[in-house]
Amino acid sequence: MTECPRCGRTLPEDTAFCPHCGAQRRVPTMEGDVIDAKQAPAPTRGANPWAAAALSIIPGLGHVYAGAPLRGLAFFAGVVGPEVLGTELDLTVIGDAIGIPLNLGGLGLWAFCTFDAYRTARRQRAISA
């Protein structure tokens, strides 16, 4: 219990103002470091785009590093899933018919995953700057 600085009545601990006169209860001073308002905090840099591309040696890991974990999980499932299940995208029959090799399948998706990880990290870095 403390007393009101204006009227002298006893105040319960859970009140900030005196219910009788409306005076604010005295608050003990706080100790701590003074923060200089003129000094701006150091800007946080986003993920390095080249590191994100390099981490994409494991599909989706570059996206996780760049701050897009669900996108990384989708790329991981898209590249590794068909390889594990044995249903890799193989369009060689169509490619033979039209004269273009289309057996890129998971390798093409993996290459796009690397490019997209780079692009995602570059976008995240631009947003955080």
LINWO-V208509 format. One line per field, one symbol per residue. ss: DSSP state (H for helix, E for strand, L for the rest). phi: phi as a letter, one per 30 degrees, with the letter a starting at -180 (. if undefined). psi: psi as a letter, one per 20 degrees, with the letter a starting at -180 (. if undefined). Layout:
ss->???
phi->???
psi->???
This chain:
ss->LEELLLLLLEELLLLLELLLLLLELLLLLLLLLLLLLLLLLLLLLLLLHHHHHHHLLLLLHHHHHHLLHHHHHHHHHHHHHHHHHLLLLLLHHHHHHHLLLLLLHHHHHHHHHHHHHHHHHHHHHHHHL
phi->.bcddcciddcdddccbddcciddddcddcclddcdddddddddcdddddddddddecejddddddjbddddddddddddeddddicedbcddddddcibdcddhdddddddddddddddddddddddd
psi->prqphgijqppqhjqhqpigijqpqppqqqqaqppohhoqqpppqaqphhhgghijhopihhhghijmhhgghghghhghghggikkqookhgghhhijpoklgchgghgghggghgggghhghhhgi.
